Amino acid sequence: MGGKPCIRGLRVTVGTLVGLIASGYSHQDIIALYPYLDSNDITEALRFAAWRSEEIELPLVAA
């Protein structure tokens, strides 16, 4: 998946799940679309996205 974070090694990205939630899909709607996921997968995707949004990236400076 091009290095994007995925759910349990499946071909569903965190971005896909966060996008569906942002578009108004419920956990039940998403599980109907991806029956191999469970509610905890969606919660973990949101948790990861929240953590990642707070992470700070600093440029490397040559010594």
N, CA, C and O atoms as a Tripos MOL2 file, in Angstrom:
@<TRIPOS>MOLECULE
protein
  252   251    63     0     0
PROTEIN
NO_CHARGES

@<TRIPOS>ATOM
      1 N           0.8260   -1.2070    0.0000 N.3       1 MET1
      2 CA          0.0000    0.0000    0.0000 C.3       1 MET1
      3 C           0.8640    1.2620    0.0000 C.2       1 MET1
      4 O           0.4570    2.3040    0.5140 O.2       1 MET1
      5 N           2.0330    1.1560   -0.5690 N.am      2 GLY2
      6 CA          2.8800    2.3320   -0.7290 C.3       2 GLY2
      7 C           3.4390    2.8900    0.5650 C.2       2 GLY2
      8 O           3.7270    4.0840    0.6460 O.2       2 GLY2
      9 N           3.5970    2.0540    1.5770 N.am      3 GLY3
     10 CA          4.1400    2.5110    2.8530 C.3       3 GLY3
     11 C           3.1280    3.1560    3.7740 C.2       3 GLY3
     12 O           3.4920    3.6320    4.8490 O.2       3 GLY3
     13 N           1.8750    3.1830    3.3830 N.am      4 LYS4
     14 CA          0.8350    3.7660    4.2370 C.3       4 LYS4
     15 C           0.5060    2.7980    5.3760 C.2       4 LYS4
     16 O           0.5300    1.5830    5.1810 O.2       4 LYS4
     17 N           0.1990    3.3290    6.5610 N.am      5 PRO5
     18 CA         -0.1530    2.4430    7.6730 C.3       5 PRO5
     19 C          -1.4650    1.7080    7.3890 C.2       5 PRO5
     20 O          -2.4730    2.3050    7.0080 O.2       5 PRO5
     21 N          -1.4100    0.3880    7.5900 N.am      6 CYS6
     22 CA         -2.5660   -0.4710    7.3160 C.3       6 CYS6
     23 C          -3.0650   -1.1320    8.5980 C.2       6 CYS6
     24 O          -2.3630   -1.1810    9.6080 O.2       6 CYS6
     25 N          -4.2760   -1.6310    8.5320 N.am      7 ILE7
     26 CA         -4.8950   -2.3160    9.6610 C.3       7 ILE7
     27 C          -4.5040   -3.7840    9.6250 C.2       7 ILE7
     28 O          -4.8190   -4.4890    8.6670 O.2       7 ILE7
     29 N          -3.8270   -4.2430   10.6510 N.am      8 ARG8
     30 CA         -3.4540   -5.6530   10.8340 C.3       8 ARG8
     31 C          -2.8740   -6.2980    9.5900 C.2       8 ARG8
     32 O          -3.1000   -7.4830    9.3480 O.2       8 ARG8
     33 N          -2.1310   -5.5400    8.7980 N.am      9 GLY9
     34 CA         -1.5220   -6.0970    7.6030 C.3       9 GLY9
     35 C          -2.4990   -6.3200    6.4550 C.2       9 GLY9
     36 O          -2.1210   -6.8500    5.4100 O.2       9 GLY9
     37 N          -3.7330   -5.9240    6.6420 N.am     10 LEU10
     38 CA         -4.7300   -6.0340    5.5810 C.3      10 LEU10
     39 C          -4.5660   -4.8610    4.6230 C.2      10 LEU10
     40 O          -3.8500   -3.9080    4.9290 O.2      10 LEU10
     41 N          -5.2070   -4.9200    3.4940 N.am     11 ARG11
     42 CA         -5.0850   -3.8580    2.4970 C.3      11 ARG11
     43 C          -6.1500   -2.7800    2.7150 C.2      11 ARG11
     44 O          -6.8280   -2.3480    1.7830 O.2      11 ARG11
     45 N          -6.2730   -2.3640    3.9660 N.am     12 VAL12
     46 CA         -7.1610   -1.2590    4.3400 C.3      12 VAL12
     47 C          -6.2920   -0.2710    5.1130 C.2      12 VAL12
     48 O          -5.7210   -0.6160    6.1470 O.2      12 VAL12
     49 N          -6.1940    0.9500    4.6110 N.am     13 THR13
     50 CA         -5.3220    1.9300    5.2580 C.3      13 THR13
     51 C          -6.0470    2.6820    6.3620 C.2      13 THR13
     52 O          -7.2740    2.7780    6.3890 O.2      13 THR13
     53 N          -5.2450    3.2060    7.2620 N.am     14 VAL14
     54 CA         -5.7790    4.0730    8.3140 C.3      14 VAL14
     55 C          -6.5000    5.2530    7.6760 C.2      14 VAL14
     56 O          -7.5690    5.6530    8.1370 O.2      14 VAL14
     57 N          -5.9200    5.8090    6.6190 N.am     15 GLY15
     58 CA         -6.5270    6.9440    5.9330 C.3      15 GLY15
     59 C          -7.9030    6.6310    5.3730 C.2      15 GLY15
     60 O          -8.7950    7.4780    5.3990 O.2      15 GLY15
     61 N          -8.0780    5.4140    4.8650 N.am     16 THR16
     62 CA         -9.3850    5.0080    4.3480 C.3      16 THR16
     63 C         -10.4230    5.0320    5.4580 C.2      16 THR16
     64 O         -11.5160    5.5710    5.2840 O.2      16 THR16
     65 N         -10.0790    4.4490    6.5970 N.am     17 LEU17
     66 CA        -11.0390    4.3940    7.7070 C.3      17 LEU17
     67 C         -11.3240    5.7740    8.2830 C.2      17 LEU17
     68 O         -12.4740    6.1020    8.5750 O.2      17 LEU17
     69 N         -10.2920    6.5730    8.4460 N.am     18 VAL18
     70 CA        -10.5020    7.9330    8.9700 C.3      18 VAL18
     71 C         -11.3550    8.7420    7.9940 C.2      18 VAL18
     72 O         -12.2260    9.5040    8.4140 O.2      18 VAL18
     73 N         -11.1080    8.5790    6.7040 N.am     19 GLY19
     74 CA        -11.9120    9.2760    5.6980 C.3      19 GLY19
     75 C         -13.3760    8.8680    5.7390 C.2      19 GLY19
     76 O         -14.2650    9.7100    5.6070 O.2      19 GLY19
     77 N         -13.6290    7.5690    5.9230 N.am     20 LEU20
     78 CA        -15.0140    7.1040    6.0160 C.3      20 LEU20
     79 C         -15.7070    7.6810    7.2490 C.2      20 LEU20
     80 O         -16.8550    8.1180    7.1710 O.2      20 LEU20
     81 N         -15.0140    7.6810    8.3790 N.am     21 ILE21
     82 CA        -15.5850    8.2660    9.6050 C.3      21 ILE21
     83 C         -15.8750    9.7510    9.3810 C.2      21 ILE21
     84 O         -16.9400   10.2420    9.7570 O.2      21 ILE21
     85 N         -14.9250   10.4630    8.7690 N.am     22 ALA22
     86 CA        -15.1100   11.8970    8.5130 C.3      22 ALA22
     87 C         -16.2680   12.1610    7.5590 C.2      22 ALA22
     88 O         -16.8790   13.2290    7.5970 O.2      22 ALA22
     89 N         -16.5680   11.1860    6.7050 N.am     23 SER23
     90 CA        -17.6790   11.3270    5.7580 C.3      23 SER23
     91 C         -19.0270   10.9400    6.3600 C.2      23 SER23
     92 O         -20.0560   11.0060    5.6880 O.2      23 SER23
     93 N         -19.0130   10.5390    7.6180 N.am     24 GLY24
     94 CA        -20.2770   10.2420    8.2980 C.3      24 GLY24
     95 C         -20.6330    8.7740    8.4110 C.2      24 GLY24
     96 O         -21.7120    8.4400    8.9020 O.2      24 GLY24
     97 N         -19.7520    7.8910    7.9680 N.am     25 TYR25
     98 CA        -20.0250    6.4600    8.1020 C.3      25 TYR25
     99 C         -19.8990    6.0450    9.5700 C.2      25 TYR25
    100 O         -19.0080    6.5190   10.2740 O.2      25 TYR25
    101 N         -20.7750    5.1730   10.0240 N.am     26 SER26
    102 CA        -20.6930    4.6440   11.3860 C.3      26 SER26
    103 C         -19.7760    3.4230   11.3870 C.2      26 SER26
    104 O         -19.4020    2.9080   10.3340 O.2      26 SER26
    105 N         -19.4240    2.9750   12.5860 N.am     27 HIS27
    106 CA        -18.6240    1.7500   12.6950 C.3      27 HIS27
    107 C         -19.3550    0.5990   12.0050 C.2      27 HIS27
    108 O         -18.7350   -0.2040   11.3070 O.2      27 HIS27
    109 N         -20.6540    0.5210   12.1970 N.am     28 GLN28
    110 CA        -21.4430   -0.5610   11.5940 C.3      28 GLN28
    111 C         -21.4230   -0.4730   10.0610 C.2      28 GLN28
    112 O         -21.3320   -1.4940    9.3800 O.2      28 GLN28
    113 N         -21.5080    0.7430    9.5280 N.am     29 ASP29
    114 CA        -21.4510    0.9360    8.0740 C.3      29 ASP29
    115 C         -20.1130    0.4380    7.5220 C.2      29 ASP29
    116 O         -20.0630   -0.2470    6.5010 O.2      29 ASP29
    117 N         -19.0360    0.7940    8.2160 N.am     30 ILE30
    118 CA        -17.6960    0.4180    7.7520 C.3      30 ILE30
    119 C         -17.5140   -1.0970    7.8240 C.2      30 ILE30
    120 O         -16.9460   -1.6980    6.9130 O.2      30 ILE30
    121 N         -17.9890   -1.7090    8.8910 N.am     31 ILE31
    122 CA        -17.8760   -3.1650    9.0270 C.3      31 ILE31
    123 C         -18.6970   -3.8690    7.9450 C.2      31 ILE31
    124 O         -18.3190   -4.9460    7.4830 O.2      31 ILE31
    125 N         -19.8010   -3.2750    7.5440 N.am     32 ALA32
    126 CA        -20.5810   -3.8520    6.4400 C.3      32 ALA32
    127 C         -19.7940   -3.7860    5.1240 C.2      32 ALA32
    128 O         -19.8820   -4.6960    4.3000 O.2      32 ALA32
    129 N         -19.0190   -2.7000    4.9290 N.am     33 LEU33
    130 CA        -18.1960   -2.5610    3.7300 C.3      33 LEU33
    131 C         -16.9660   -3.4660    3.7670 C.2      33 LEU33
    132 O         -16.5430   -3.9990    2.7410 O.2      33 LEU33
    133 N         -16.4000   -3.6320    4.9580 N.am     34 TYR34
    134 CA        -15.1860   -4.4290    5.1670 C.3      34 TYR34
    135 C         -15.4650   -5.4490    6.2740 C.2      34 TYR34
    136 O         -15.0540   -5.2380    7.4150 O.2      34 TYR34
    137 N         -16.1510   -6.5430    5.9610 N.am     35 PRO35
    138 CA        -16.5870   -7.4800    7.0020 C.3      35 PRO35
    139 C         -15.4530   -8.1680    7.7570 C.2      35 PRO35
    140 O         -15.6930   -8.7630    8.8070 O.2      35 PRO35
    141 N         -14.2340   -8.1010    7.2500 N.am     36 TYR36
    142 CA        -13.0950   -8.7050    7.9370 C.3      36 TYR36
    143 C         -12.5000   -7.7720    8.9970 C.2      36 TYR36
    144 O         -11.5450   -8.1460    9.6780 O.2      36 TYR36
    145 N         -13.0520   -6.5660    9.1420 N.am     37 LEU37
    146 CA        -12.6510   -5.6440   10.2100 C.3      37 LEU37
    147 C         -13.6160   -5.7660   11.3710 C.2      37 LEU37
    148 O         -14.7270   -6.2740   11.2270 O.2      37 LEU37
    149 N         -13.1720   -5.2900   12.5290 N.am     38 ASP38
    150 CA        -14.0890   -5.1980   13.6590 C.3      38 ASP38
    151 C         -14.0170   -3.7790   14.2300 C.2      38 ASP38
    152 O         -13.1930   -2.9690   13.8050 O.2      38 ASP38
    153 N         -14.8710   -3.4970   15.1730 N.am     39 SER39
    154 CA        -14.9700   -2.1540   15.7320 C.3      39 SER39
    155 C         -13.6480   -1.7030   16.3440 C.2      39 SER39
    156 O         -13.3030   -0.5230   16.2690 O.2      39 SER39
    157 N         -12.9130   -2.6200   16.9430 N.am     40 ASN40
    158 CA        -11.6240   -2.2790   17.5420 C.3      40 ASN40
    159 C         -10.6290   -1.8070   16.4830 C.2      40 ASN40
    160 O          -9.8220   -0.9190   16.7600 O.2      40 ASN40
    161 N         -10.6660   -2.3770   15.2870 N.am     41 ASP41
    162 CA         -9.7850   -1.9270   14.2050 C.3      41 ASP41
    163 C         -10.0320   -0.4560   13.8790 C.2      41 ASP41
    164 O          -9.0900    0.3030   13.6510 O.2      41 ASP41
    165 N         -11.2810   -0.0660   13.8600 N.am     42 ILE42
    166 CA        -11.6360    1.3230   13.5500 C.3      42 ILE42
    167 C         -11.1630    2.2490   14.6640 C.2      42 ILE42
    168 O         -10.6130    3.3190   14.4040 O.2      42 ILE42
    169 N         -11.3790    1.8300   15.8970 N.am     43 THR43
    170 CA        -10.9220    2.6160   17.0480 C.3      43 THR43
    171 C          -9.4070    2.7840   17.0240 C.2      43 THR43
    172 O          -8.9000    3.8780   17.2720 O.2      43 THR43
    173 N          -8.6870    1.7130   16.7270 N.am     44 GLU44
    174 CA         -7.2240    1.7850   16.6710 C.3      44 GLU44
    175 C          -6.7500    2.6840   15.5290 C.2      44 GLU44
    176 O          -5.7510    3.3870   15.6750 O.2      44 GLU44
    177 N          -7.4430    2.6700   14.4110 N.am     45 ALA45
    178 CA         -7.0890    3.5580   13.3020 C.3      45 ALA45
    179 C          -7.2460    5.0170   13.7200 C.2      45 ALA45
    180 O          -6.3890    5.8470   13.4180 O.2      45 ALA45
    181 N          -8.3230    5.3260   14.4040 N.am     46 LEU46
    182 CA         -8.5340    6.6920   14.8830 C.3      46 LEU46
    183 C          -7.4960    7.0770   15.9320 C.2      46 LEU46
    184 O          -7.0130    8.2100   15.9510 O.2      46 LEU46
    185 N          -7.1580    6.1380   16.7960 N.am     47 ARG47
    186 CA         -6.1340    6.3880   17.8200 C.3      47 ARG47
    187 C          -4.7880    6.6730   17.1600 C.2      47 ARG47
    188 O          -4.0790    7.5960   17.5610 O.2      47 ARG47
    189 N          -4.4350    5.8780   16.1450 N.am     48 PHE48
    190 CA         -3.1740    6.0820   15.4360 C.3      48 PHE48
    191 C          -3.1640    7.4390   14.7390 C.2      48 PHE48
    192 O          -2.1720    8.1640   14.8040 O.2      48 PHE48
    193 N          -4.2620    7.7830   14.0750 N.am     49 ALA49
    194 CA         -4.3390    9.0590   13.3600 C.3      49 ALA49
    195 C          -4.2050   10.2330   14.3290 C.2      49 ALA49
    196 O          -3.5570   11.2310   14.0120 O.2      49 ALA49
    197 N          -4.8090   10.1160   15.4940 N.am     50 ALA50
    198 CA         -4.6950   11.1860   16.4990 C.3      50 ALA50
    199 C          -3.2580   11.3160   16.9750 C.2      50 ALA50
    200 O          -2.7430   12.4260   17.1090 O.2      50 ALA50
    201 N          -2.6060   10.1780   17.2330 N.am     51 TRP51
    202 CA         -1.2110   10.2010   17.6750 C.3      51 TRP51
    203 C          -0.3260   10.8070   16.5900 C.2      51 TRP51
    204 O           0.5330   11.6420   16.8710 O.2      51 TRP51
    205 N          -0.5450   10.3790   15.3550 N.am     52 ARG52
    206 CA          0.2960   10.8400   14.2480 C.3      52 ARG52
    207 C           0.1370   12.3360   14.0000 C.2      52 ARG52
    208 O           1.0920   13.0130   13.6190 O.2      52 ARG52
    209 N          -1.0530   12.8430   14.2120 N.am     53 SER53
    210 CA         -1.2690   14.2760   13.9840 C.3      53 SER53
    211 C          -0.5380   15.1340   15.0160 C.2      53 SER53
    212 O          -0.2830   16.3130   14.7690 O.2      53 SER53
    213 N          -0.2040   14.5590   16.1540 N.am     54 GLU54
    214 CA          0.5090   15.2920   17.2040 C.3      54 GLU54
    215 C           2.0190   15.1150   17.1260 C.2      54 GLU54
    216 O           2.7640   15.8410   17.7850 O.2      54 GLU54
    217 N           2.4720   14.1620   16.3310 N.am     55 GLU55
    218 CA          3.8980   13.8850   16.2200 C.3      55 GLU55
    219 C           4.5830   15.0330   15.4970 C.2      55 GLU55
    220 O           4.0360   15.6020   14.5520 O.2      55 GLU55
    221 N           5.7730   15.3640   15.9450 N.am     56 ILE56
    222 CA          6.5450   16.4630   15.3500 C.3      56 ILE56
    223 C           7.7130   15.8640   14.5740 C.2      56 ILE56
    224 O           8.4410   15.0190   15.0960 O.2      56 ILE56
    225 N           7.8890   16.2960   13.3450 N.am     57 GLU57
    226 CA          9.0300   15.8700   12.5520 C.3      57 GLU57
    227 C          10.0280   17.0050   12.4790 C.2      57 GLU57
    228 O           9.6890   18.1310   12.1150 O.2      57 GLU57
    229 N          11.2550   16.6950   12.8270 N.am     58 LEU58
    230 CA         12.3330   17.6830   12.7970 C.3      58 LEU58
    231 C          13.3040   17.3130   11.6880 C.2      58 LEU58
    232 O          13.6170   16.1340   11.5230 O.2      58 LEU58
    233 N          13.7870   18.2750   10.9290 N.am     59 PRO59
    234 CA         14.7520   17.9670    9.8730 C.3      59 PRO59
    235 C          16.0890   17.5580   10.4780 C.2      59 PRO59
    236 O          16.4950   18.0580   11.5270 O.2      59 PRO59
    237 N          16.7570   16.6480    9.8010 N.am     60 LEU60
    238 CA         18.1100   16.2800   10.2260 C.3      60 LEU60
    239 C          19.0730   17.3600    9.7830 C.2      60 LEU60
    240 O          18.9860   17.8710    8.6660 O.2      60 LEU60
    241 N          19.9850   17.6990   10.6650 N.am     61 VAL61
    242 CA         20.9830   18.7220   10.3650 C.3      61 VAL61
    243 C          22.3420   18.0410   10.3070 C.2      61 VAL61
    244 O          22.7240   17.3330   11.2390 O.2      61 VAL61
    245 N          23.0660   18.2480    9.2310 N.am     62 ALA62
    246 CA         24.3990   17.6620    9.0860 C.3      62 ALA62
    247 C          25.3350   18.2580   10.1170 C.2      62 ALA62
    248 O          25.2930   19.4590   10.3840 O.2      62 ALA62
    249 N          26.1860   17.4150   10.7000 N.am     63 ALA63
    250 CA         27.1220   17.8750   11.7280 C.3      63 ALA63
    251 C          28.2650   18.6450   11.1420 C.2      63 ALA63
    252 O          29.1420   19.1020   11.8750 O.2      63 ALA63
@<TRIPOS>BOND
     1     1     2 1
     2     2     3 1
     3     3     4 2
     4     3     5 am
     5     5     6 1
     6     6     7 1
     7     7     8 2
     8     7     9 am
     9     9    10 1
    10    10    11 1
    11    11    12 2
    12    11    13 am
    13    13    14 1
    14    14    15 1
    15    15    16 2
    16    15    17 am
    17    17    18 1
    18    18    19 1
    19    19    20 2
    20    19    21 am
    21    21    22 1
    22    22    23 1
    23    23    24 2
    24    23    25 am
    25    25    26 1
    26    26    27 1
    27    27    28 2
    28    27    29 am
    29    29    30 1
    30    30    31 1
    31    31    32 2
    32    31    33 am
    33    33    34 1
    34    34    35 1
    35    35    36 2
    36    35    37 am
    37    37    38 1
    38    38    39 1
    39    39    40 2
    40    39    41 am
    41    41    42 1
    42    42    43 1
    43    43    44 2
    44    43    45 am
    45    45    46 1
    46    46    47 1
    47    47    48 2
    48    47    49 am
    49    49    50 1
    50    50    51 1
    51    51    52 2
    52    51    53 am
    53    53    54 1
    54    54    55 1
    55    55    56 2
    56    55    57 am
    57    57    58 1
    58    58    59 1
    59    59    60 2
    60    59    61 am
    61    61    62 1
    62    62    63 1
    63    63    64 2
    64    63    65 am
    65    65    66 1
    66    66    67 1
    67    67    68 2
    68    67    69 am
    69    69    70 1
    70    70    71 1
    71    71    72 2
    72    71    73 am
    73    73    74 1
    74    74    75 1
    75    75    76 2
    76    75    77 am
    77    77    78 1
    78    78    79 1
    79    79    80 2
    80    79    81 am
    81    81    82 1
    82    82    83 1
    83    83    84 2
    84    83    85 am
    85    85    86 1
    86    86    87 1
    87    87    88 2
    88    87    89 am
    89    89    90 1
    90    90    91 1
    91    91    92 2
    92    91    93 am
    93    93    94 1
    94    94    95 1
    95    95    96 2
    96    95    97 am
    97    97    98 1
    98    98    99 1
    99    99   100 2
   100    99   101 am
   101   101   102 1
   102   102   103 1
   103   103   104 2
   104   103   105 am
   105   105   106 1
   106   106   107 1
   107   107   108 2
   108   107   109 am
   109   109   110 1
   110   110   111 1
   111   111   112 2
   112   111   113 am
   113   113   114 1
   114   114   115 1
   115   115   116 2
   116   115   117 am
   117   117   118 1
   118   118   119 1
   119   119   120 2
   120   119   121 am
   121   121   122 1
   122   122   123 1
   123   123   124 2
   124   123   125 am
   125   125   126 1
   126   126   127 1
   127   127   128 2
   128   127   129 am
   129   129   130 1
   130   130   131 1
   131   131   132 2
   132   131   133 am
   133   133   134 1
   134   134   135 1
   135   135   136 2
   136   135   137 am
   137   137   138 1
   138   138   139 1
   139   139   140 2
   140   139   141 am
   141   141   142 1
   142   142   143 1
   143   143   144 2
   144   143   145 am
   145   145   146 1
   146   146   147 1
   147   147   148 2
   148   147   149 am
   149   149   150 1
   150   150   151 1
   151   151   152 2
   152   151   153 am
   153   153   154 1
   154   154   155 1
   155   155   156 2
   156   155   157 am
   157   157   158 1
   158   158   159 1
   159   159   160 2
   160   159   161 am
   161   161   162 1
   162   162   163 1
   163   163   164 2
   164   163   165 am
   165   165   166 1
   166   166   167 1
   167   167   168 2
   168   167   169 am
   169   169   170 1
   170   170   171 1
   171   171   172 2
   172   171   173 am
   173   173   174 1
   174   174   175 1
   175   175   176 2
   176   175   177 am
   177   177   178 1
   178   178   179 1
   179   179   180 2
   180   179   181 am
   181   181   182 1
   182   182   183 1
   183   183   184 2
   184   183   185 am
   185   185   186 1
   186   186   187 1
   187   187   188 2
   188   187   189 am
   189   189   190 1
   190   190   191 1
   191   191   192 2
   192   191   193 am
   193   193   194 1
   194   194   195 1
   195   195   196 2
   196   195   197 am
   197   197   198 1
   198   198   199 1
   199   199   200 2
   200   199   201 am
   201   201   202 1
   202   202   203 1
   203   203   204 2
   204   203   205 am
   205   205   206 1
   206   206   207 1
   207   207   208 2
   208   207   209 am
   209   209   210 1
   210   210   211 1
   211   211   212 2
   212   211   213 am
   213   213   214 1
   214   214   215 1
   215   215   216 2
   216   215   217 am
   217   217   218 1
   218   218   219 1
   219   219   220 2
   220   219   221 am
   221   221   222 1
   222   222   223 1
   223   223   224 2
   224   223   225 am
   225   225   226 1
   226   226   227 1
   227   227   228 2
   228   227   229 am
   229   229   230 1
   230   230   231 1
   231   231   232 2
   232   231   233 am
   233   233   234 1
   234   234   235 1
   235   235   236 2
   236   235   237 am
   237   237   238 1
   238   238   239 1
   239   239   240 2
   240   239   241 am
   241   241   242 1
   242   242   243 1
   243   243   244 2
   244   243   245 am
   245   245   246 1
   246   246   247 1
   247   247   248 2
   248   247   249 am
   249   249   250 1
   250   250   251 1
   251   251   252 2
@<TRIPOS>SUBSTRUCTURE
     1 MET1         2 RESIDUE 1 A MET
     2 GLY2         6 RESIDUE 1 A GLY
     3 GLY3        10 RESIDUE 1 A GLY
     4 LYS4        14 RESIDUE 1 A LYS
     5 PRO5        18 RESIDUE 1 A PRO
     6 CYS6        22 RESIDUE 1 A CYS
     7 ILE7        26 RESIDUE 1 A ILE
     8 ARG8        30 RESIDUE 1 A ARG
     9 GLY9        34 RESIDUE 1 A GLY
    10 LEU10       38 RESIDUE 1 A LEU
    11 ARG11       42 RESIDUE 1 A ARG
    12 VAL12       46 RESIDUE 1 A VAL
    13 THR13       50 RESIDUE 1 A THR
    14 VAL14       54 RESIDUE 1 A VAL
    15 GLY15       58 RESIDUE 1 A GLY
    16 THR16       62 RESIDUE 1 A THR
    17 LEU17       66 RESIDUE 1 A LEU
    18 VAL18       70 RESIDUE 1 A VAL
    19 GLY19       74 RESIDUE 1 A GLY
    20 LEU20       78 RESIDUE 1 A LEU
    21 ILE21       82 RESIDUE 1 A ILE
    22 ALA22       86 RESIDUE 1 A ALA
    23 SER23       90 RESIDUE 1 A SER
    24 GLY24       94 RESIDUE 1 A GLY
    25 TYR25       98 RESIDUE 1 A TYR
    26 SER26      102 RESIDUE 1 A SER
    27 HIS27      106 RESIDUE 1 A HIS
    28 GLN28      110 RESIDUE 1 A GLN
    29 ASP29      114 RESIDUE 1 A ASP
    30 ILE30      118 RESIDUE 1 A ILE
    31 ILE31      122 RESIDUE 1 A ILE
    32 ALA32      126 RESIDUE 1 A ALA
    33 LEU33      130 RESIDUE 1 A LEU
    34 TYR34      134 RESIDUE 1 A TYR
    35 PRO35      138 RESIDUE 1 A PRO
    36 TYR36      142 RESIDUE 1 A TYR
    37 LEU37      146 RESIDUE 1 A LEU
    38 ASP38      150 RESIDUE 1 A ASP
    39 SER39      154 RESIDUE 1 A SER
    40 ASN40      158 RESIDUE 1 A ASN
    41 ASP41      162 RESIDUE 1 A ASP
    42 ILE42      166 RESIDUE 1 A ILE
    43 THR43      170 RESIDUE 1 A THR
    44 GLU44      174 RESIDUE 1 A GLU
    45 ALA45      178 RESIDUE 1 A ALA
    46 LEU46      182 RESIDUE 1 A LEU
    47 ARG47      186 RESIDUE 1 A ARG
    48 PHE48      190 RESIDUE 1 A PHE
    49 ALA49      194 RESIDUE 1 A ALA
    50 ALA50      198 RESIDUE 1 A ALA
    51 TRP51      202 RESIDUE 1 A TRP
    52 ARG52      206 RESIDUE 1 A ARG
    53 SER53      210 RESIDUE 1 A SER
    54 GLU54      214 RESIDUE 1 A GLU
    55 GLU55      218 RESIDUE 1 A GLU
    56 ILE56      222 RESIDUE 1 A ILE
    57 GLU57      226 RESIDUE 1 A GLU
    58 LEU58      230 RESIDUE 1 A LEU
    59 PRO59      234 RESIDUE 1 A PRO
    60 LEU60      238 RESIDUE 1 A LEU
    61 VAL61      242 RESIDUE 1 A VAL
    62 ALA62      246 RESIDUE 1 A ALA
    63 ALA63      250 RESIDUE 1 A ALA
